[in-house]
Amino acid sequence: KKQVMETLELVNLKHKARMLPTELSGGEQQRVSIARSIVNSPKVVIADEPTGNLDPDTSWEIMNIFDEINTRGTTVVMATHNKEIVNTIKHRVIAIEGGKIIRDEQRGDYGYES
């Protein structure tokens, strides 16, 4: 239980620990999903479009949580089409097209135009 509460604190939801999922906003539900994925200190977290349906402020909250998770030693692999996030955080970018890696940069940017 202590570990769960510490994880909820990390995602800024400790005060909502007793609420049902239907009582949480979309951003809060997303943060609960992140908390569930990290509560047992995994080596890797895979996130598929974690900010896809969120407003910009909530999206940055989510990215700050992932940054903290990464700082604590967990590798975060994230798929996103959000150019602003990719271009701002400047972490490793691996671009995949047709199932093949076409670009791998340590401090990359979005760099894809269709």
RADA-V13826 format. One record per pair of residues at least 4 apart in sequence whose C-alpha atoms are under 6 Angstrom apart, sorted by the first residue. I is the first residue (numbers start at 1). J is the second residue. Records with the same first field share a line. If there is no record, write none. Layout:
# RADA-V13826
I=J + J
This chain:
# RADA-V13826
7=35 + 39
8=13 + 14
9=13 + 14
11=31
24=28 + 29
35=39
43=74
44=74 + 75 + 76
45=76
46=77 + 78
47=78
48=78 + 79
49=79 + 80
51=59
54=59
69=74
70=74 + 75
83=87 + 110
84=88
86=109 + 110
87=109 + 110
90=107 + 108
91=107
92=105 + 106 + 107 + 108
93=104 + 105 + 108
94=103 + 104
95=101 + 102 + 103
96=100 + 101 + 102
